[in-house]
Structure formats: structure tokens, C-alpha cells
Amino acid sequence: MRVAIVTADPRVYYIATKVLKEYRIPFLSLRVGEKIPYDVEVVLTGERDRVEFPVKVVVRDENFIDELLVRLEGRERFRKVFIAIDPGERPGLSVVADGKVVEVHQLRNPRDVGPVMSLLEKYPGARIKVGHGAKRQRVMMLKALGRLLGYDYPIIVVNERGTTPKVGGVEGSAVLDIVASINISLRPGREVTIGQLLEVKEPTKREIEDIKRRSRELSGNITITSRLAREVALGNLTLDEAIELHRRRSR
């Protein structure tokens, strides 16, 4: 065991065990004053705990994990951290620090940018990389980020062609979205502001008809109006929201 939790504070213990289990990091639980085994490299403890050990990380909140990972890797800090997003109905999200994947997530929908904001706080100085595909979902996500970060916030847009692997010739699943986000993080791109990427062109007739077709597939029997399909294309509504609005208006 390379990590030990040594604390008398129940809150510190709860936070530490929760995060370590999420990261699948084995640990020992010790009482303050107990002998710390020779193979422990880092001790997690609270601000009020009196623990004598050469390498300690104080647990105040879940952000302690970044410092812990740095200590375990024997470095002072990550030099480059990228938070990469593969846009889609359920975007894949990954954090790659100095070329190493340190965590992955899947967002519930394109507007679910809370986890992105948490990661920016957790990894100060991290840069956001976004794949250039899935235009409609990408626009929706960028609008949500723009409202929180400002439309002059710089991000890196990446050509994501070939980033999603194929398994047996079939694309899809949460794992593949996450793998795509990892591949996006490793590719170079061009820096633009969120506002520059949101200069959306008027959707084509073909795009409108494609969204209407997908509304029938998703709902089973509802074809949304061209006006609602346009709002979906512009990223102002999700397809589910457009279908629900159509249902309400048809009653």
C-alpha cells in the first residue's frame, strides 16, 4: 500500500475514501498515533490531525487527488493538462496530463458542462480541447460553456477525424466516446475563442430534413416542424426538447 489515510476527522475520512475508490487507488486506514508501515509513501490527513510523516497531503476537499497523483509520480506538478471533449449526444470527456490519462467521464448531454467547470477548478491552467464534429451538439455545449466562462474564453479546436475507434465495424458506446476524447487530447489544433466558434451558419434544407427524420426515429411517430428542427440545428434546443414542445403544441 502506497497511500494511508490517517485522521480523526470523519469528514476527511469520507472524502478521502470516496475519491481513492473512484480512482481505484489502494489504501490503508490508520488511527492517529498508529505506526505507519514502511511501504507507505504518502499520508492523507486533515488540517487538525497531528501526524508526523515526511510526505503528507492535507484533505480539504476532493481536489486533493491532483497533489496526491503528483506525489505518487514523484514530480512537483503537471506541466500540461488538457481537458478534451468529444461532442455528441452524450459527450466523452477526458483529462490528459503530460501525456497520461488521469481521469475520464461521460456527460449526460451537451449542456452538462458542470463536470468541465469542476475539472478546470481541479486542474488550474488546464486547456480545453474540443473535437470539430457533431456540429449541433458542439454548438449547444459551447453556448453552455460560453455563458459560464465568457465568449472570449480560448479553447483549442481539433480535427477529430479518425479519433473514434471501430469495434467490429460498428461505432458507438460510452467507451468509444471516451476513447475519442482521449485521442482528441493528444492531437494538435488551432486556438480560437468560444465566440468565434459560435458563428453558426443557417442550417441547410438537408440538415433540417435530417433532424425531422431523426425526430420520427426517436419518438416513433412524431415529425417535428421545420421551425423546431431549425432551433435544434442552431443548438438552441435538444431533439428531445423539440419533440416535447411539438407534443405540447399539438394537444
Steps between C-alpha positions, in 0.01 A plus 500: 500500500649833391229718658369513856214705645587618849233722653257542786269715288203300358448753218863473388478121511179496295639731228831315481350150476240611245757652264757223540237238415396700192863503384551137606796591718559243780538646849539425869281650771688582820421679823704805600794370700510157338825384344515572127635202299832536318350465152267802534622790286230763558273569796161668458396692807289793623610851590445437873663157513845486655675247283875478459593371154740629232243512216152619596203625299236695690145409396273804490280393209511262204768709327767331713526229232710715264767557766488134599555383142791740466655367823459141390664579166785685672453830315428849620207565267344413166652712225217471244143401573232471232130455564376344177140467384357282224170676414185291463169419665698373801844659460812311598730688737859429601786665687848435362791637702851489353381237251343278767126440543414591859119483486208448262127581509191498283269802506124446522429733208668786309391758759641301793814713537514496881765225498712709261484797736596276794800368307616853415497577872670171583778546241603869498647601167335214308406566137176385340513306174181437303446277198367677191226244425135462610431865416157526659605348834831687492321834461266418787792409724702809405202725577475345846875546555491855360234605749726386785850578371429794269493493120857631481631190681766324287465133410678270256291349221630170362427310180354184648490294182605146587500556877208264567614138468285231339423168663384238254412778256249660738555840657340603827481444879620711791845339493561600139389859569750516786777346288424760232538780757839357604612495137380858460711604800812359334453682167609854419236755408441869449419746777181703466256659739165346583332796332689443175383139486140605561469687171249242384373505142133458415425126476444353157173343386673163510601551865143601589355191332756275669403634844130448420576143396686436824208643698279228348757233585539622858131555577352224289226708340578872530652715229593838643439817300769659284507794742578273796752307291676829424527577874650155553748557216606833651562336836219685678303183577580133545310258280316368809395854593375568146292181502347590836416852379336353190292267720384791718405717206309215334272440799 
